């Protein structure tokens, strides 16, 4: 009987990825819908906004909660949100390097529209060719076992760091008072996460020669 190679379970490096404000441009998508609802020009709703949208004066239309609910359940906010530049290609390269992508989202934090929120979210991930191994819909964001997290929400960053986790800030106007580590875009984030994974794993696997690369590989396979 051949001894063969011993079976060794290698624990993957898990990258916890927030959606709104990190993978998808929530502010731009929400602004389009709010401008229609308020019947104002989008220019009146600055993209440089606070976490609570105080610059947009949403109280004149029933407040943030009402407009967010309308946007999700009636206007396809989660289905049509523009992706943040570079997200799909960066995540494919990280995934190809053996990093386990775990999507973590707060999108069910209110008690309505769960079916459309979940369906629109997974459809959006497919449409935008974003790879992931698993997805967590959480009301709050406790530790979900990732080695490093990326988030734009100040409260999430503070809570993750308070619990001893490595949390990177995805730069947005409403989180600039937080200490680093911070990244301005997906290129910087990819470099930072690859370095952390390499340090943790000892080495990552570069893209194999001949293996189809790029976020549009599934479409090319289909056609
Ligand atoms: Mg977010």
Boltz pocket constraint, residues with backbone or C-beta under 6 A from the ligand:
constraints:
  - pocket:
      binder: B
      contacts: [[A, 18], [A, 19], [A, 20], [A, 21], [A, 22], [A, 151], [A, 152], [A, 153]]
      max_distance: 6.0
